[in-house]
Amino acid sequence: MGHFGSTTRANVRLLKLTRAGLLRRYFSGSGGGPRALYTLTKKGAVVGNAPENSIVRSANQLLLGDVFVEHQLALNSMYIAIFRKVVPAEAVVQGWRTFLLPLSPSVALTPDGYFEIISNGLVRPMFLEVDLGTETLTIWKKKIELYLKLASTGGAAATLMSAGCS
């Protein structure tokens, strides 16, 4: 519900934003019946000064068994959990970022997310990988090798700093 106070008020606002062409609505059939999912349209991304990383499907489509959508929903759940303080109370989370391209030309690794936890004056960078059981062991081993390569070369810090994320 966010700051709307009721589900009805939230639904009315979502409908207005959809009719204005700022949001695109889909339906997901997983998790106990259809539920509406919304993404920004190109127009919505411009108005909101946000990247347009929209799902490319027909509007109002039922997204049943869509692995990409399920992965994105799992990533969204992680974001909510992280920023709702799964970290100690004295810690601060900052710098959430997702990636569409590999971190570096020399390390072909595209993490699902990145954030930092600051606690006791220390910044702890965190890369995030969300797996729904679809990745093979071979792929996981390759990802681990690439993360270790990135860490040993110092490439992660340079890549994130150049991207405005420190």
HURAJO-V35771 format. One record per run of one state. SS is the DSSP state (~ for helix, > for strand, _ for the rest). FROM is the first residue (numbers start at 1). LEN is the number of residues. If there is no record, write none. Layout:
SS/FROM/LEN
SS/FROM/LEN
This chain:
_/1/6
~/7/13
_/20/3
>/23/6
_/29/6
>/35/6
_/41/1
~/42/6
_/48/14
>/62/2
_/64/3
~/67/17
_/84/8
>/92/6
_/98/15
>/113/7
_/120/2
>/122/7
_/129/8
~/137/17
_/154/1
~/155/8
_/163/4
